[in-house]
Amino acid sequence: QSALTQPPSASGSPGQSVTISCTGTSSDVGGYNYVSWYQFHPGRAPKLMIYEVSRRPSGVPDRFSGSKSGNTASLTVSGLQAEDEAYYYCSSFAEIDNLVFGGGTKLTVL
Amino acid sequence: QVQLQESGPGLVKPSETLSLTCDVSGYSISSADYSAWIRQPPGKGQEWIGSFFRTGNILYNPSLRSRVTISADTSKNQFSLKLTSVTAADTAVYFCASVSTTWTVNYWGQGTLVTVSS
């Protein structure tokens, strides 16, 4: 069982927006602004999409955004495109285990 | 362009030692923040194993600390993982990665599947 809780699946039609949640505790997500989001495509190296809750690395489309409220962080993908179909995982710094991850969300573009 | 590439046996027998190496290009591990090992059991989320800091400081996941050793060879720009006394629960895709001081995994290797089975 993963330390951070994500919904197993999410979906949306092209052009729509989808939000994926990542729920932890005050010892990880809620206590620090060190939440990141990663995109996993089979056969490719995982890719950093969002770091420090809402910052976007260069090269990541601004359709991807992050936020946090209390112990829950969120990744929003706006203007869904077929290429966004992938698994998305969140991570956070944690007081005891240093780095914890979510169980992953499969995003399907309908 | 940053690249990390894991290598090592894909099959390890129970009770033996899992050994993997990560070859890094595009940055020097002696100047990076952290170089880390992360694993993902089948159908589950990732688990941080440990991180090697450029000063030589090493942090381990408390749940694995007694069985894990991470080391680095800065002359070859590579770092390694050893996990002793493996069981089927250690079957996973193992990733090497570059991690910042804010615990952001900046870059990942493609991952290598290690199966523990007799």
Boltz contact constraints between the chains, C-beta under 6 A:
constraints:
  - contact:
      token1: [A, 2]
      token2: [B, 45]
      max_distance: 6.0
  - contact:
      token1: [A, 34]
      token2: [B, 102]
      max_distance: 6.0
  - contact:
      token1: [A, 34]
      token2: [B, 103]
      max_distance: 6.0
  - contact:
      token1: [A, 36]
      token2: [B, 104]
      max_distance: 6.0
  - contact:
      token1: [A, 45]
      token2: [B, 108]
      max_distance: 6.0
  - contact:
      token1: [A, 45]
      token2: [B, 110]
      max_distance: 6.0
  - contact:
      token1: [A, 46]
      token2: [B, 108]
      max_distance: 6.0
  - contact:
      token1: [A, 48]
      token2: [B, 106]
      max_distance: 6.0
  - contact:
      token1: [A, 51]
      token2: [B, 104]
      max_distance: 6.0
  - contact:
      token1: [A, 52]
      token2: [B, 102]
      max_distance: 6.0
  - contact:
      token1: [A, 93]
      token2: [B, 103]
      max_distance: 6.0
  - contact:
      token1: [A, 98]
      token2: [B, 59]
      max_distance: 6.0
  - contact:
      token1: [A, 99]
      token2: [B, 48]
      max_distance: 6.0
  - contact:
      token1: [A, 99]
      token2: [B, 103]
      max_distance: 6.0
  - contact:
      token1: [A, 101]
      token2: [B, 45]
      max_distance: 6.0
  - contact:
      token1: [A, 101]
      token2: [B, 46]
      max_distance: 6.0
  - contact:
      token1: [A, 102]
      token2: [B, 45]
      max_distance: 6.0
  - contact:
      token1: [A, 103]
      token2: [B, 45]
      max_distance: 6.0
  - contact:
      token1: [A, 104]
      token2: [B, 45]
      max_distance: 6.0
